[in-house]
Amino acid sequence: MLKSHYYDHLTEAGCDEAGRGCLAGSVYAAAVILPPDYTNDELNDSKKLTEKKRYLLRSQIQHDALAWAVGVVTPEEIDKINILNASILAMHRALDQLSVRPEAVIIDGNRFKPYQDLPYTTIVKGDAKYLSIAAASILAKTYRDDYMNELAQRYPQYGWQENKGYPTRQHREAIRQWGVTPLHRKSYNLLGDLRQLTFDFGD
């Protein structure tokens, strides 16, 4: 069973991101503040849930949370500041939008940069240990999936409705055949072993 909080007697926000390993699209992050002593046996790391379950839980999280928000960093920004910095910036942007100011922050993973003057703790596999981080992982994942499904309508040849921008064989074959879009992360090794790219979409 996941724990309700890390810091005693502080209003804490849980943060997680989605899309770090993708070849295309923005990176998304969410911040969630849940009520004290909140319980929900169904919450878990978003990767361990079915797509249908994630969307059902998203509605519940948004209903139950004291505050929640989603932050986004674009592919252009990722290429300028690298994906680690972009992931942290997306979390900061999510925290900026919370309607309730947290008194502490817990983050999935092992890297973060201070946010304002708040105490924070990074927790490896935190999305499988703490409810607010699990909730943030679900929001980040589902909102990013919505975004990639929308982009798939504009660029159907890349299969983003299935691969969501991740480096599948299908995705890399499409890049090899069609070149890159303005939404691809140019700082990534987009083709794997084949390093030479043709930037066809006005780049």
Secondary structure as UniProt FT lines:
FT   TURN            8..9
FT   STRAND          12..18
FT   TURN            20..21
FT   STRAND          27..33
FT   TURN            36..37
FT   TURN            41..42
FT   HELIX           46..48
FT   HELIX           51..64
FT   STRAND          67..73
FT   HELIX           75..81
FT   HELIX           83..97
FT   STRAND          104..108
FT   TURN            116..117
FT   STRAND          120..123
FT   TURN            124..125
FT   HELIX           126..128
FT   HELIX           131..154
FT   HELIX           156..158
FT   HELIX           160..163
FT   TURN            164..165
FT   HELIX           169..178
FT   TURN            182..183
FT   TURN            186..187
FT   TURN            190..193
//
